[in-house]
Amino acid sequence: MNVTDLKIKNLVDYKGQIFTITEIFQNEKNEYSVKIENDYQHLAVPADSIQPITINEDWLEKFGFMRTYSSDHRIRYERPETFIKYDIDLSSKKIVEGLKIYGNTIRCKYIHEFQNIFSSLFGKDTGISMKSIFKNEAIA
């Protein structure tokens, strides 16, 4: 991941677990590191050791999207705001896949990209947090 794409509150993957970025900083060697946390750990790790989380149907639902259309070629998800949609292109070309805002397609494959776009356009975060991600999931 490119450190310039990261913001505080971005959700990322570190060693197969989901974390929230709480701080981004440079160390003495001018290398970027991030502080990340989840309900179990608080860590400081090199920025290049974290991975993006790919958007999938489960994540879209966690972000408040609902499936509104499905065909052999495409699946559409929409949020309550009528101007935000996400299309999953089932063809191999992936021409129409991505976030749609006011009819414009924005390539958006990862959770942190969606969070950053939402924040930039609407001046607020997505409202998703570690607690809200797992509120409906059984914890063993």
C-alpha positions, 0 to 999 in steps of 0.5 A: 500500500502507498502510505500517501493513500492512508488516512486515520480511521482507515481499515486495513489488514495486518497479518490476516486481522482487521485494524484501524489506523490511529496514527501515521508517522516517520521514524528516524530513518524517514521510513513510514510506520503506522499505529493500528488497533483493534479490540485486542491489540495496539501495534506500531508497524511499518506502513509497508507491512499492512495490506488493503481490504478488498471490497466484496458484498459483505463489506458493502452491506457493512457500509450500509449498501443493499443489493438492489439488482442482480443479473448474469452480468452485474450486481448493483448495491445502493446506499440510502442516498440515491446518488451512491451505488456500487456495481460488481461486474461479473464479466471478465472485463470488469468495465462497469465495476466500481463506485458510482457517485452522481452517475460517475464511475470511480475505480474503487477496489479497496475499503480504504479507498471508499473511506477516503472518497466518502470523507473527501466528498462528504466531509465525514467518515463512513460511520463504520468502526470496528464495533459496528463491523462485528455487531451482528456477527457471532463471536465464538 
